[in-house]
Amino acid sequence: MAVARTRCVALVGVSGHIVEVEADVGHGIAGVSLIGMLDTALSEARDRVRSAVINSRYAWPDARVTISLFPASLPKRGSLFDLAIAVALLGAAGLVPREPISQPFFLGELGLDGTVKPVRGILPAVMAAAEAGARCVVVPTANAAEASLVPGVDVVPVLKLAELVEWLRTGDPASKPTLASAGAPVSWADPPSPGEPTLDLADVAGQATARRALEVCAAGGHNLWMLGQPGTGKTMLAERLPTLLPPLDRDQALEITAIHSVAGALPAGRPLLTRPPFMAPHHTATIAAIVGGGSGVIRPGAVSLAHRGVLFLDEAPEFPARVLDSLRQPVESGKVVVARAAGTVSFPARFMLVLAANPCPCAQPSTPESPCQCTPTQRRRYLARLSGPLVDRIDVKVRLTRSTRRELLADRQFIEPSAVVAGRVALARERTLKRLAGTPWRCNAEIPTAALHGDFRLPASAMAPLYRCLDTGELSARGLDRVIRVAWTLADLIGKEKPDITESTTALGLWLGAE
């Protein structure tokens, strides 16, 4: 008997690291020893693998079995390694040839009856394997469609350990499991499932200013704050913002799907996400749920699940202050760095933040006959839960008011469906991409300060009203940059080559909430 080797992937955040699994069946007291900086779930693999091998009608070696996962210094977590450990052990025991199992990657969890069960993070694991030069990857049948999204890799779906062992033993191409047996591979441009609810901007009546603000934010990737009484349409507007955003390109779709795969948040029957995500966590969510983290395996939070999409905080003042303030860093940098004793993990978090708030804590309709009983101090204290530094990072602020029946009926003739508005947004983004060609930025909200005051500097006449507000303290230096970005978006929406004083003053009004 000799050492047999297979390969697997360890996930750290959304990044995959190649792991070599070595198995040695030698002399000594019978038992199984697993080494290589393992967590509890992986340490328990010895019992799962043993039961799976025996119940698949293969002999368990009555010898000393040592299984090593290299590199030993890399933390390894989860049950993703079960299949690789079982194949390496069978190779060391002489039940399968050692040479054919050294090149493929084996990913999957084993059930006690030998069933190969699906696992989280298959897409980033297969992507890491492909980058390492893998030509063949063995995955659970339930994960085959997700794994097939990675080009240039031969995906072998398996449902039972015995099925895989017989193929490895014979090497017969006719006995090789194929994707056809697991269902047709998924195209990256597949449409959404028919059962999903249809949302349209035309559903929102009486809020023309808010609909325009939504269009501006979608065109430039800007953050939005909506302030208004209950029933004015804040939640409806936020839910329809993703319908105005362009579909994800292939690289973005794979990136976002990888994040959701690691989090175990992929919808059933949807191995690929092609639309910008929308996340709306409850106001009782913790910092770990919003930003990411965890006591064991570090998982992405809502800000990363909303990457390239929308993060909506309804009733924003009800969120704990520490949770709201934890958003300041990812809003600015577009990523989250979670530091723990076991290591540091970085998650992408380039999202559009949408906040909604009532003007006072009672949230009761205020009419001349029944005015709100909240005092000005109570209102200020309630809205002060949104800290100044967080509000300073919001590009567009809009106030929603209740509409009368006559206003609702009159606004019906001006309402446009999402498809029409999305067409203007797509055209504006095309102009933005053309202007930003050769740079790593994809929308106006991503342009850094140096470029705003360099290559994309506004004319002196357009900057004059902004400088006046800067001098009086109404506008901060960060606010100045955000106003300039919105001005570029307004120019892109109407096809102007460069913003002038009209766009800069309009953008200033949107930032101040005066529009």
HELIX and SHEET records of a PDB file:
HELIX    1   1 THR A   40  SER A   43  1                                   4    
HELIX    2   2 ALA A   45  ASN A   55  1                                  11    
HELIX    3   3 ASP A   82  ALA A   92  1                                  11    
HELIX    4   4 ILE A  122  GLU A  131  1                                  10    
HELIX    5   5 THR A  141  ASN A  143  5                                   3    
HELIX    6   6 ALA A  144  ALA A  147  1                                   4    
HELIX    7   7 LEU A  161  THR A  170  1                                  10    
HELIX    8   8 PRO A  173  SER A  175  5                                   3    
HELIX    9   9 LEU A  179  ALA A  182  1                                   4    
HELIX   10  10 LEU A  201  ASP A  203  5                                   3    
HELIX   11  11 ALA A  208  GLY A  220  1                                  13    
HELIX   12  12 LYS A  234  ARG A  240  1                                   7    
HELIX   13  13 LEU A  241  LEU A  244  5                                   4    
HELIX   14  14 ARG A  250  ALA A  263  1                                  14    
HELIX   15  15 ILE A  287  VAL A  291  1                                   5    
HELIX   16  16 ALA A  302  LEU A  305  1                                   4    
HELIX   17  17 ALA A  316  GLU A  318  5                                   3    
HELIX   18  18 ALA A  321  ASP A  325  1                                   5    
HELIX   19  19 ARG A  328  SER A  333  1                                   6    
HELIX   20  20 PRO A  376  LEU A  383  1                                   8    
HELIX   21  21 GLY A  388  VAL A  391  1                                   4    
HELIX   22  22 ARG A  405  ASP A  411  1                                   7    
HELIX   23  23 ARG A  412  PHE A  414  5                                   3    
HELIX   24  24 SER A  418  ARG A  435  1                                  18    
HELIX   25  25 ASN A  444  GLU A  446  5                                   3    
HELIX   26  26 THR A  449  LEU A  452  1                                   4    
HELIX   27  27 ALA A  460  THR A  472  1                                  13    
HELIX   28  28 ALA A  477  ILE A  494  1                                  18    
HELIX   29  29 ILE A  501  LEU A  512  1                                  12    
SHEET    1   A 4 ALA A   4  VAL A  12  0                                        
SHEET    2   A 4 SER A  15  GLY A  26 -1                                        
SHEET    3   A 4 ARG A  64  PHE A  70 -1                                        
SHEET    4   A 4 GLY A  31  ILE A  35  1                                        
SHEET    1   B 3 PHE A 105  PHE A 106  0                                        
SHEET    2   B 3 CYS A 136  PRO A 140  1                                        
SHEET    3   B 3 ASP A 154  VAL A 158  1                                        
SHEET    1   C 2 GLU A 109  LEU A 110  0                                        
SHEET    2   C 2 VAL A 116  LYS A 117 -1                                        
SHEET    1   D 5 PHE A 278  MET A 279  0                                        
SHEET    2   D 5 VAL A 310  LEU A 313  1                                        
SHEET    3   D 5 MET A 352  ALA A 357  1                                        
SHEET    4   D 5 LEU A 224  GLY A 228  1                                        
SHEET    5   D 5 VAL A 396  LEU A 400  1                                        
SHEET    1   E 2 GLY A 292  GLY A 293  0                                        
SHEET    2   E 2 ARG A 299  PRO A 300 -1                                        
SHEET    1   F 2 LYS A 335  ARG A 340  0                                        
SHEET    2   F 2 GLY A 343  PRO A 348 -1                                        
END                                                                             
